Amino acid sequence: MKKIIIALLLIILVFFGTSCSPPKDPEFREIKHIKIEKLGFSSSKVSMDVVMYNPNNFGLDLDQTDLDIHIDNTFFGHTSQKMQIKIPRKADFTIPILLDVDSKKLLKNGLNVLMNDKVEIKAKGSIRLGKAGIYKIYPVDYAGMQKIPKFGLLN
């Protein structure tokens, strides 16, 4: 009887062990809704939404972001935020980002936006995702052309 129970347990373990695949990395989609939240002489605050996609068949929890943002190959700002966002399975999700920016860089990049229809935006860093209290750090490395509205950046 013990041998039958052990054999059944081994079959169940093998079945469940091979049916589960490791989680896939989230995919970076785009940056949108860029706004100047606070304009100051030495530093300013800029908000934006980072859109990503969860390719997994299960939901996740976003715990932390740590990203550097570059506009037209110029360092724009850094964000490091702790947050709790529920991410649905097989769906896009949005991460609200608040950047502290040097106002000189904001003005320089603002002139680039006024002179061009699109600018190159790069986001590099990591996000921390997990499930049931077990988290893993996933790399983010995105570069793409982004259309930024010329007016309406200020609230």
N, C-alpha and C positions, 0 to 999 in steps of 0.2 A: 504494500500500500504506500509506503514511504517513497519507493522508487517511482511510482506513478505520479505522485504529487510533485516530486522533484523534477520529473520529466515535463510535466505540465507547466511548472513555473519557468523552466528553461525555455520552453517554446514561447510562452508569453513574453519573457524578457527579450528573446531574439526577435519576435514579431514587432514589439514596440520599439526596440532599439534600432531596427533598420527602417521603420516607417517614419521616424522623425528626422528631418533634415536640419542642418545648422541654420540659424537665422541669416538672412541676406542683409547686406548693407543698405541703408536708405539711400535714395537717389536724389541729388540736388536738382531742382527744377528751375527756379528763377528768384529774383529779388523784385519786389513791387511795393507800391505805396510809400515811396520815400518822401519824408516830410522833415522840415526843420522844426523841432519842438521848442527849442530855446536858443536864441542868438545872443552871444556874449562877446566881449572884446577879446578875451584870451581863449575861452573855450565855449563850445556850443554843444547842443544835444540834437542828434538826428535819429529819427525812428524809421524803421522799415520792416517789411514782412519778408521772411525767407520761406519760400515754398519748397517742400520736399515731398517725396513719395515713399510710402512703406510697401515694399513688394512682398511682404510676408503674409501668410495666411492667419496671422494672429496680431492682435493689437499690442501696442507698446506704451511705455510711459517715458516722456522726455523729462530729464532731471536737470541738465545743465548744458550751457553753450559756452564756447570759448573760440571766438572768431576774429580774424583780422580782415578788414575790408580795404581793398585798393580800388581806386578809380583812375583809369588811364595810367596805370603803372605808378601811381603815387599813393603812398600809404594814407588812408583816409581816417581810419579809426579802429579801435579795438573794443570788443564787448566780451564780458565774462558775466553770465547771468545764471542764477539758480532759479528754476521754475518747475512747475508740475503741469504738464500738458498730456492729456490722453490722446493717443494716436490710433485711429481706426486701422483695421487690416485692409490691405490692398487699396489704399486711398491716399490722396494728397493730404498734407497737413501743413499748417502755417505756424512759423515760430516768430513771435514779435520780438524785434531787436531794438535796443536803445544804445546808440553809440555816443561816447564822449569824443568830440572832434576838436582839433586845433582850429580856431576860427580862420587863421591864415590859409590853411589847406581847404577849408570850406569855401572861402572866397575864390581861391585859385580854381578849384573844381567847378564852382558855380559859373565862372567865366567859360570853362570848357563846355558846360551844358548849354549855355546861351549861344555859343558859336557852332555847336554840332547837334544833330538830331539824336544821335546815340553816343553813349560812352561805354568803354569796356569796364566791367565790374568784375572783380575777383574776390572770392570769399575763401579763406583758407583757415583751417583750424580743426575743431572737433566738437561733437555733440555727445552727450551721455544718455544712452537709451537702455531700457531694461523692462523687466516684468517681474512682479512679485518680489521686489526688493533686491533682485540680482541685476546689476547694471554692467554695461560694456561701453567703452569709448569708441565711437566711430569717426573716422576721418572725414572731413569736408574739404573738397578741392574743386572749386567751380570757377570758370572764367567764361564770360559771354558778353555780348553786346546788349545794352539795356537802354530802352527809350525812357527818358526822364522828363516829366512835364516841365515846361519852361516857367509856367506861372502856377500858383497854387501850392508851392512848397511850404509857404508860411501858413500857420493856422489862422 
